[in-house]
Amino acid sequence: MELTRTFFLRKLLMLFVIIFSASFSFGQNCKNYHLVSSGETLFGISKKYSLTVTQVESLNPGLTSALKVGQKICLPAEAKVELPVPAVIDSSFVEVVQLDGDSSKVPIQVPDSLAPKKKDMYSIALLLPFSSFKVNADSLDQRSAKLRSVAINMYRGAVMAQSAMNKNGVRATISIYDVGNSTASGTRAVERLEANDVDLVIGPLFNEPLVEVAKWVSGRNSHLVVPIKITNKILLLSEHMSKAYPGSNSQWYYLAGYAKREFPNAIIVGAYGKGKDDFSMSAAKAGFTDGGLDSLMMFDVTNGAVKLNEFVKGQSKKVVVLDMNSDKKLSASVSSALTGLDINIIGGDSYASDDKLKSDSKGSSKVSGTKSVMLDYYNMDHLKWIAQYRKNFKAEPDEYSAIMHDVILFYGTGLAMFGTDLNNHLNDVECRGLIFMGFDFFKTGSKTGYENAYVNVVQKMNGRWGLKNKSK
C-alpha cells in the first residue's frame, strides 16, 4: 500500500511540475528555483529564503517587481525549496492528464450497465484550461495566463475539498484534464472520461467543449457540473447536468421576496431597462407576488431616472429600490438619481463589487447585492479555511478556489449517498463542511438540466461587504 501511494505521489509531482512550469527565462545553470504563486511579492519571496532582494535580482537578470503566477525565480543552490504540491490524502490521489496538446487516442470502454448503482470508489474529473502544452509563460497571452491562474486556484480548491470529503466518508479519485476552448479538446476529454468511467464531471469552462461533454453524459449515469457563471441556455444540452451559479431570473425572484420579508413596512419599487431586463422584471414581479396579492411597481429608466427620483422624494415611508439594470450606465443613472436619499438599494451580482462599494461610499443609501461565493475575512469559518489554504499552498485563495471546494464537496457527498443516481437526488444531499455556497436546485424544463437557485445577500457595512442573509 505504501509503495502504491509513493508511486502515485511521484507521478503527481512529476505531472504537476510539467503542468505548472510556466516560467520566464533565466540562467540555464539554475537548478534551484521558486515557483511564484498568486499574491506573492519579490520582497516576500526573498524573506522566505533568508535572502535580500538584491541577491535574488543578481541571480535573475531582468527581473522586475511585477511577478506573474507560474514565474520561476532562480535561487542559490543551497536554498531549501518546498514544491507547491499538497500531500496526497489518504487513499485518494490526483491524476493530471494533458488533453489540449498532441495526445494519442484512448480506446473507449463502454460500461457493462447503465443502471444506477453505488460503488466502492467514485471517479471525479475536473476539466480546466491549464494550457499545459504551452510550457513557457512567454508563450501565454494575457487571457490564457488569466485562465491558467483560474485553473490553478480551482485545482487547489479541489485538493482542499478532498480532505473534507474524507471526513464525510467519501471515497473518490480526482483526475484533472487540461481542456481549452475548442470542440476538439472536448472530444479528446470525452475519450478519457469514457475510458475512466467517470461519474462526475466538473467543467469545462467554455461552450464548445461543454457541448461535447454534455452529449456524453446524456447517454450514461454521469453528471456534469458547470461551476462558473453562464447562460441558462447551456442546460438545454442535457438532463444530466447542473449549474452551480443561480441565473439572473432566479436571483431576482428571490430578491423581490427577500425585500418584502426584510422590509415589511416599506414601499418597494423596481428599476429596469425596458427590452434589456424584461425577464428580470417579470421574475421580480413573480417573486414579489408569491404568497400575496399586491404587485410590484416598476420604473423604466431607459430614458433617465427622473420619475423614480420624484416618486421616492414624495414618499413619507421607507423606500426600497430593486435595481435590476444589467446595463452599467442605466444602473449608474439610478445610483446618481438616488444619491443623498435615505433609502435601501438592492442590486444583482454586479452590485457586490469593490467598484460599487467605492461609488456608493458617499451616499446615505444602504446598498445590498447578491454573491454566490464571498470570502469573508470577518467570518471565523472562512478564516480557518483561508488559513489552511495559505498553509497548503503559500498563496491567497480566491472565489474560484472557494467555488471548487464547495462544489466538489457537495457533489462528492451526493455520490456517496446516492451513487450514480445522484442526478435525481440533488436536493436530497446532506453535506457537512460547506463553507461558502448553498445548493437548492430546480429543473429548468422537462428535458433540461438543473439550476442552483441558492442566493446569498450581502450588504455594504462599515466600508465592506458582509453576508446579510442566505436564501432558504
C-alpha positions as CSV (number, residue, x, y, z in Angstrom):
1,M,0.0,0.0,0.0
2,E,2.8,2.4,0.9
3,L,4.6,1.5,-2.3
4,T,1.4,2.3,-4.3
5,R,1.0,5.6,-2.6
6,T,4.6,6.5,-3.2
7,F,4.2,5.7,-6.9
8,F,1.2,7.9,-7.2
9,L,2.8,10.7,-5.3
10,R,5.9,10.6,-7.6
11,K,3.6,10.6,-10.6
12,L,1.7,13.5,-9.2
13,L,4.8,15.5,-8.5
14,M,6.2,14.9,-12.0
15,L,3.0,15.7,-13.8
16,F,2.2,18.7,-11.6
17,V,5.6,20.2,-12.4
18,I,5.0,19.7,-16.1
19,I,1.7,21.5,-16.0
20,F,2.7,24.4,-13.8
21,S,6.2,25.0,-15.3
22,A,5.1,28.3,-16.8
23,S,8.3,30.4,-16.5
24,F,10.2,33.3,-17.6
25,S,13.7,32.5,-19.0
26,F,16.6,32.5,-16.6
27,G,20.1,31.1,-16.4
28,Q,20.4,27.6,-17.9
29,N,22.6,26.5,-15.0
30,C,19.9,27.3,-12.4
31,K,18.8,24.1,-10.8
32,N,17.0,25.6,-7.8
33,Y,14.1,27.9,-8.2
34,H,10.9,29.2,-6.6
35,L,7.6,29.0,-8.5
36,V,5.6,32.2,-8.0
37,S,2.0,31.8,-6.6
38,S,-0.9,34.2,-6.6
39,G,-0.3,37.2,-4.3
40,E,3.4,36.7,-3.8
41,T,5.9,39.6,-3.9
42,L,9.6,39.8,-4.6
43,F,10.3,41.0,-1.0
44,G,8.2,38.2,0.4
45,I,10.0,35.5,-1.6
46,S,13.4,36.9,-0.7
47,K,12.5,36.9,3.0
48,K,11.2,33.3,2.7
49,Y,14.6,32.1,1.8
50,S,16.6,34.5,4.1
51,L,17.9,36.5,1.1
52,T,17.9,40.1,0.2
53,V,16.0,41.5,-2.8
54,T,19.4,42.4,-4.3
55,Q,20.7,38.8,-4.0
56,V,17.6,37.5,-5.8
57,E,17.8,40.1,-8.5
58,S,21.5,39.3,-9.1
59,L,20.5,35.7,-9.9
60,N,17.7,36.7,-12.2
61,P,18.8,39.3,-14.8
62,G,15.9,41.5,-16.0
63,L,13.7,40.5,-13.0
64,T,11.1,43.2,-12.0
65,S,8.7,43.5,-9.1
66,A,5.8,42.7,-11.4
67,L,5.7,39.0,-10.8
68,K,3.4,36.6,-12.6
69,V,1.8,33.4,-11.4
70,G,3.9,30.5,-12.5
71,Q,7.1,32.5,-13.0
72,K,10.3,30.9,-11.9
73,I,12.7,32.8,-9.6
74,C,16.2,31.4,-9.6
75,L,17.6,30.8,-6.1
76,P,21.0,29.8,-4.7
77,A,21.8,26.1,-4.9
78,E,21.8,25.8,-1.1
79,A,18.3,27.4,-0.7
80,K,15.7,24.8,0.5
81,V,12.7,25.0,-1.8
82,E,9.3,23.4,-1.0
83,L,7.4,22.2,-4.1
84,P,3.9,23.8,-4.1
85,V,2.3,20.4,-4.2
86,P,0.0,19.2,-1.4
87,A,0.4,15.7,0.1
88,V,-1.8,13.0,-1.3
89,I,-4.6,12.5,1.1
90,D,-5.3,9.0,2.5
91,S,-6.5,6.5,-0.2
92,S,-7.4,9.2,-2.8
93,F,-5.0,10.6,-5.4
94,V,-5.0,13.3,-8.0
95,E,-4.1,12.3,-11.6
96,V,-3.1,15.1,-14.1
97,V,-3.8,14.3,-17.7
98,Q,-2.9,16.6,-20.6
99,L,-5.5,16.7,-23.3
100,D,-5.1,20.1,-25.0
101,G,-1.9,19.3,-26.9
102,D,-0.9,16.3,-29.0
103,S,-2.4,13.2,-27.5
104,S,-2.9,9.7,-28.6
105,K,-6.4,8.1,-28.9
106,V,-7.7,6.3,-25.8
107,P,-9.8,3.2,-26.5
108,I,-13.4,3.6,-25.5
109,Q,-14.7,1.2,-22.9
110,V,-18.5,1.0,-22.6
111,P,-19.8,0.4,-19.1
112,D,-21.4,-3.0,-18.6
113,S,-24.6,-1.4,-17.3
114,L,-26.2,2.0,-17.3
115,A,-28.4,1.1,-14.3
116,P,-27.8,3.5,-11.3
117,K,-25.5,1.9,-8.7
118,K,-23.3,2.5,-5.8
119,K,-19.5,2.0,-6.0
120,D,-16.6,1.4,-3.6
121,M,-14.7,4.3,-5.3
122,Y,-16.1,7.1,-7.4
123,S,-14.3,8.9,-10.2
124,I,-14.4,12.7,-10.4
125,A,-12.9,14.7,-13.3
126,L,-12.0,18.4,-13.5
127,L,-11.9,19.8,-17.0
128,L,-9.9,23.1,-16.7
129,P,-7.9,25.3,-19.0
130,F,-4.3,24.9,-17.8
131,S,-2.8,25.4,-21.3
132,S,-0.1,22.9,-20.1
133,F,1.1,22.4,-23.7
134,K,2.4,26.0,-23.6
135,V,5.1,25.3,-21.0
136,N,6.9,28.7,-21.3
137,A,5.0,31.6,-19.8
138,D,6.2,33.8,-22.6
139,S,4.0,31.8,-25.0
140,L,0.9,32.6,-23.0
141,D,-1.2,35.6,-24.0
142,Q,-2.9,37.6,-21.2
143,R,-6.2,35.8,-21.5
144,S,-4.5,32.3,-21.4
145,A,-2.4,33.4,-18.4
146,K,-5.5,34.5,-16.5
147,L,-7.3,31.3,-17.4
148,R,-4.3,29.2,-16.1
149,S,-4.5,31.1,-12.9
150,V,-8.2,30.3,-12.6
151,A,-7.5,26.6,-13.3
152,I,-4.7,26.5,-10.7
153,N,-6.9,28.1,-8.0
154,M,-9.7,25.7,-8.8
155,Y,-7.3,22.8,-8.6
156,R,-6.2,24.0,-5.1
157,G,-9.8,24.3,-4.0
158,A,-10.3,20.7,-5.2
159,V,-7.4,19.5,-3.0
160,M,-9.0,21.3,0.0
161,A,-12.3,19.6,-0.7
162,Q,-10.7,16.1,-0.9
163,S,-9.7,16.4,2.7
164,A,-13.2,17.4,3.7
165,M,-14.7,14.5,1.6
166,N,-12.6,12.1,3.6
167,K,-14.2,13.4,6.8
168,N,-17.6,12.8,5.2
169,G,-16.6,9.2,4.3
170,V,-16.5,9.8,0.6
171,R,-14.1,7.6,-1.4
172,A,-13.3,9.2,-4.8
173,T,-10.4,9.9,-7.1
174,I,-10.0,13.3,-8.7
175,S,-8.5,13.5,-12.2
176,I,-7.5,16.8,-13.8
177,Y,-7.8,17.1,-17.6
178,D,-6.5,20.1,-19.4
179,V,-9.4,21.2,-21.7
180,G,-9.3,24.5,-23.5
181,N,-11.8,26.4,-25.7
182,S,-12.3,24.1,-28.6
183,T,-14.6,21.3,-29.8
184,A,-11.5,19.1,-30.4
185,S,-10.4,19.4,-26.8
186,G,-13.9,18.4,-25.7
187,T,-13.8,15.4,-27.9
188,R,-10.5,14.3,-26.5
189,A,-11.8,14.8,-23.0
190,V,-14.8,12.6,-23.7
191,E,-12.5,9.7,-24.8
192,R,-10.7,9.9,-21.5
193,L,-13.9,10.2,-19.5
194,E,-15.3,7.1,-21.2
195,A,-12.1,5.2,-20.7
196,N,-12.0,6.0,-16.9
197,D,-15.8,5.5,-16.4
198,V,-16.1,8.9,-14.8
199,D,-19.1,9.5,-12.5
200,L,-18.9,13.3,-12.0
201,V,-17.5,15.9,-14.4
202,I,-16.9,19.5,-13.4
203,G,-16.2,21.8,-16.3
204,P,-15.1,22.6,-18.9
205,L,-15.4,26.3,-18.8
206,F,-16.3,27.0,-22.4
207,N,-19.3,26.4,-24.6
208,E,-17.7,24.4,-27.4
209,P,-16.2,21.6,-25.3
210,L,-19.2,21.7,-22.9
211,V,-21.4,20.6,-25.8
212,E,-19.3,17.5,-26.4
213,V,-19.2,16.6,-22.7
214,A,-23.0,17.2,-22.3
215,K,-23.6,14.8,-25.2
216,W,-21.5,12.2,-23.4
217,V,-23.2,12.4,-20.0
218,S,-26.7,12.3,-21.7
219,G,-26.1,8.6,-22.6
220,R,-25.0,7.4,-19.2
221,N,-25.4,7.8,-15.5
222,S,-22.8,10.5,-15.1
223,H,-23.4,14.1,-14.1
224,L,-21.9,17.3,-15.5
225,V,-21.5,20.4,-13.3
226,V,-20.9,23.9,-14.8
227,P,-19.0,25.7,-12.0
228,I,-19.0,29.3,-13.5
229,K,-21.5,31.9,-14.5
230,I,-23.0,31.1,-17.8
231,T,-26.4,31.5,-19.5
232,N,-29.2,29.0,-18.6
233,K,-29.3,28.0,-22.3
234,I,-26.5,25.7,-21.6
235,L,-28.9,23.5,-19.6
236,L,-30.8,22.7,-22.8
237,L,-27.9,20.3,-23.7
238,S,-28.7,17.6,-21.2
239,E,-30.9,16.5,-18.2
240,H,-27.7,15.1,-16.7
241,M,-26.2,18.4,-15.8
242,S,-26.5,21.4,-13.4
243,K,-25.3,24.9,-12.9
244,A,-23.6,25.9,-9.6
245,Y,-24.4,29.6,-10.1
246,P,-28.0,30.9,-10.0
247,G,-29.2,32.8,-13.1
248,S,-30.4,36.4,-13.0
249,N,-34.0,35.4,-13.1
250,S,-33.6,33.1,-10.0
251,Q,-31.8,35.9,-8.3
252,W,-34.5,38.5,-8.9
253,Y,-37.3,36.1,-8.0
254,Y,-35.6,35.6,-4.6
255,L,-34.5,39.2,-4.1
256,A,-38.0,40.6,-4.6
257,G,-39.4,38.2,-2.0
258,Y,-36.4,38.9,0.3
259,A,-37.1,42.7,0.1
260,K,-40.7,42.1,1.0
261,R,-39.8,40.0,4.1
262,E,-36.9,42.1,5.2
263,F,-38.8,45.5,4.9
264,P,-42.4,44.6,5.6
265,N,-43.4,48.3,6.2
266,A,-41.5,49.8,3.3
267,I,-42.6,50.8,-0.2
268,I,-40.7,48.6,-2.6
269,V,-40.3,49.5,-6.3
270,G,-38.2,48.2,-9.2
271,A,-36.0,50.0,-11.7
272,Y,-35.1,48.3,-15.0
273,G,-34.2,48.9,-18.7
274,K,-37.1,48.0,-21.0
275,G,-36.1,45.4,-23.6
276,K,-32.8,44.6,-21.7
277,D,-34.2,43.5,-18.4
278,D,-37.7,42.3,-19.1
279,F,-37.1,38.8,-17.9
280,S,-35.6,40.0,-14.6
281,M,-38.5,42.4,-14.2
282,S,-41.0,39.6,-14.7
283,A,-39.1,37.3,-12.3
284,A,-39.1,40.0,-9.6
285,K,-42.8,40.5,-10.0
286,A,-43.4,36.8,-9.6
287,G,-41.2,36.6,-6.5
288,F,-42.9,39.6,-5.0
289,T,-46.5,38.4,-5.5
290,D,-45.7,34.9,-4.5
291,G,-47.9,34.3,-1.4
292,G,-49.7,37.7,-1.7
293,L,-52.0,39.7,-4.0
294,D,-50.0,43.0,-4.0
295,S,-48.0,43.9,-7.1
296,L,-44.5,45.5,-7.5
297,M,-44.4,49.0,-9.0
298,M,-41.8,49.3,-11.8
299,F,-39.9,52.2,-13.3
300,D,-38.4,52.0,-16.8
301,V,-35.2,54.1,-16.5
302,T,-34.1,53.7,-20.1
303,N,-34.5,57.4,-20.7
304,G,-33.5,58.5,-17.2
305,A,-34.5,58.1,-13.6
306,V,-36.2,61.4,-13.0
307,K,-39.6,59.9,-12.4
308,L,-38.1,57.4,-9.9
309,N,-36.4,60.3,-8.1
310,E,-39.6,62.3,-7.9
311,F,-41.5,59.2,-6.6
312,V,-39.0,58.4,-3.9
313,K,-38.9,62.0,-2.7
314,G,-42.7,62.1,-2.4
315,Q,-42.9,59.2,0.0
316,S,-43.2,59.5,3.8
317,K,-42.4,55.8,4.3
318,K,-39.2,54.0,3.8
319,V,-38.5,53.1,0.2
320,V,-36.5,50.1,-1.2
321,V,-35.4,50.2,-4.8
322,L,-34.6,47.0,-6.7
323,D,-32.1,48.0,-9.3
324,M,-32.5,45.3,-12.0
325,N,-30.4,47.1,-14.7
326,S,-27.9,44.9,-16.4
327,D,-26.6,48.0,-18.3
328,K,-23.9,49.7,-16.2
329,K,-24.9,53.1,-17.5
330,L,-28.5,52.7,-16.5
331,S,-27.5,51.4,-13.1
332,A,-25.2,54.4,-12.6
333,S,-28.1,56.8,-13.5
334,V,-30.2,55.1,-10.9
335,S,-27.5,55.5,-8.3
336,S,-27.0,59.1,-9.3
337,A,-30.7,59.9,-9.1
338,L,-31.0,58.4,-5.6
339,T,-27.8,59.9,-4.2
340,G,-28.4,61.6,-0.8
341,L,-31.7,59.9,-0.2
342,D,-32.2,57.7,2.9
343,I,-33.3,54.5,1.1
344,N,-32.3,50.9,0.6
345,I,-31.0,49.8,-2.8
346,I,-30.8,46.1,-3.7
347,G,-28.9,45.1,-6.8
348,G,-27.9,41.9,-8.5
349,D,-24.5,40.1,-8.5
350,S,-22.9,43.1,-10.4
351,Y,-23.6,45.2,-7.3
352,A,-21.4,43.3,-4.9
353,S,-18.1,44.6,-6.2
354,D,-15.4,46.8,-4.9
355,D,-16.1,49.4,-7.6
356,K,-19.7,49.6,-6.5
357,L,-18.6,49.9,-2.9
358,K,-16.4,52.9,-3.7
359,S,-19.0,54.6,-5.9
360,D,-21.7,54.5,-3.2
361,S,-19.4,55.3,-0.3
362,K,-20.6,58.9,-0.2
363,G,-24.3,58.3,-0.4
364,S,-26.6,57.8,2.6
365,S,-28.4,54.8,1.0
366,K,-27.9,51.3,2.2
367,V,-26.7,49.0,-0.6
368,S,-27.2,45.2,-0.9
369,G,-26.4,42.8,-3.7
370,T,-26.1,39.1,-4.3
371,K,-22.9,37.0,-4.3
372,S,-22.9,33.2,-4.7
373,V,-19.4,33.0,-3.2
374,M,-17.7,35.5,-0.9
375,L,-14.5,35.2,1.1
376,D,-15.5,36.9,4.3
377,Y,-12.4,37.7,6.4
378,Y,-14.6,38.6,9.3
379,N,-16.2,35.1,9.4
380,M,-14.4,32.6,11.6
381,D,-15.2,29.5,9.5
382,H,-13.9,31.3,6.4
383,L,-10.8,32.4,8.3
384,K,-10.0,28.9,9.3
385,W,-10.4,27.7,5.8
386,I,-8.3,30.5,4.4
387,A,-5.5,29.8,7.0
388,Q,-5.4,26.2,5.9
389,Y,-5.3,27.2,2.3
390,R,-2.3,29.5,2.9
391,K,-0.5,26.8,4.8
392,N,-1.0,24.3,2.0
393,F,-0.2,26.5,-1.0
394,K,1.7,29.5,0.3
395,A,-0.8,31.6,-1.6
396,E,-4.1,33.5,-1.1
397,P,-7.3,31.8,-2.1
398,D,-9.8,33.5,-4.4
399,E,-13.5,32.9,-5.3
400,Y,-12.6,30.2,-7.8
401,S,-10.8,28.2,-5.0
402,A,-13.9,28.6,-2.8
403,I,-16.3,27.6,-5.6
404,M,-14.4,24.4,-6.4
405,H,-14.1,23.4,-2.7
406,D,-17.8,23.6,-2.1
407,V,-18.9,22.1,-5.5
408,I,-16.7,19.1,-5.1
409,L,-17.6,18.5,-1.5
410,F,-21.3,18.8,-2.2
411,Y,-21.5,16.6,-5.4
412,G,-18.9,14.2,-4.0
413,T,-21.0,13.7,-0.9
414,G,-24.0,13.2,-3.2
415,L,-22.3,10.4,-5.0
416,A,-21.6,8.7,-1.7
417,M,-25.2,9.0,-0.7
418,F,-27.0,8.1,-4.0
419,G,-24.3,6.6,-6.2
420,T,-24.8,7.2,-9.9
421,D,-28.4,8.1,-9.3
422,L,-27.2,11.5,-8.0
423,N,-28.9,13.3,-10.9
424,N,-32.4,12.5,-9.4
425,H,-31.4,13.4,-5.8
426,L,-29.7,16.8,-5.9
427,N,-32.0,18.3,-3.4
428,D,-31.7,15.3,-1.0
429,V,-27.9,15.7,-0.5
430,E,-27.0,16.3,3.2
431,C,-23.5,17.7,3.2
432,R,-21.3,18.7,6.1
433,G,-18.4,21.1,5.8
434,L,-19.7,23.5,3.1
435,I,-18.1,26.9,3.7
436,F,-19.2,29.4,1.1
437,M,-22.1,28.1,-1.0
438,G,-25.6,26.7,-0.6
439,F,-27.5,24.4,-3.0
440,D,-31.2,24.5,-3.9
441,F,-31.9,23.0,-7.3
442,F,-34.9,23.1,-9.7
443,K,-35.3,21.6,-13.1
444,T,-35.4,24.3,-15.7
445,G,-37.5,22.2,-18.1
446,S,-38.9,18.7,-18.7
447,K,-35.9,17.7,-20.8
448,T,-33.2,20.1,-19.4
449,G,-30.8,20.3,-16.6
450,Y,-30.9,21.8,-13.1
451,E,-30.1,25.3,-11.9
452,N,-28.9,26.1,-8.4
453,A,-31.2,28.9,-7.1
454,Y,-29.5,29.4,-3.8
455,V,-28.8,33.1,-3.2
456,N,-26.6,34.9,-0.7
457,V,-27.4,38.5,0.0
458,V,-24.5,40.8,1.0
459,Q,-24.7,44.3,2.3
460,K,-22.4,47.2,2.5
461,M,-21.4,47.5,6.1
462,N,-18.7,49.8,7.5
463,G,-17.0,50.1,4.1
464,R,-17.0,46.3,3.4
465,W,-19.4,43.7,2.1
466,G,-20.8,41.4,4.8
467,L,-23.2,38.5,4.5
468,K,-26.7,39.7,5.3
469,N,-28.9,36.7,4.6
470,K,-29.0,33.3,2.9
471,S,-31.8,32.0,0.8
472,K,-33.9,29.3,2.3
